[in-house]
């Protein structure tokens, strides 16, 4: 099951649902008529339902018949707008430069790893061993939906079923940060060691 945003949102696009969504699964684009919920990421927490001022959010199994088409409309928005990697080369360069400047000010060494929505490494910087560690932190942050500095041994993933997480790629140590590119509705992560 997933929540779906239906016709009452058209023209409204109130951002309250975006603000309260713990999974970061509600997105839109400037030219889109409404907000949309990613069915692959929604954790059915109901927060969006509680704050929607126009009662536009329904579980897909409880969608009123006249708005049934919005189940497909929400899903198609993400099919059209997701990218394999959330960041362009220019954005990756900007992220790397920001991390380098931070590391220089903090007088620390870093390795950088960015993974795509599937957890695959798309960009990195550093020696092989530290990039491997950074990539594990990035995968962990992506999988759990939290910065790795916030994770505890009892933490549960926010938007994935724990059974789909590759435990051999998990590293619960500070340095991984989930980043959401709202314009493209894709998830990426950057990590350093």
Beta strands, then each sheet from edge to edge (+ up, - down):
strand 1: 3-5
strand 2: 26-27
strand 3: 36-37
strand 4: 57-59
strand 5: 112-115
strand 6: 121-125
strand 7: 176-181
strand 8: 186-191
sheet 1: 1+ 4-
sheet 2: 2+ 3-
sheet 3: 6+ 5- 8+ 7-
end
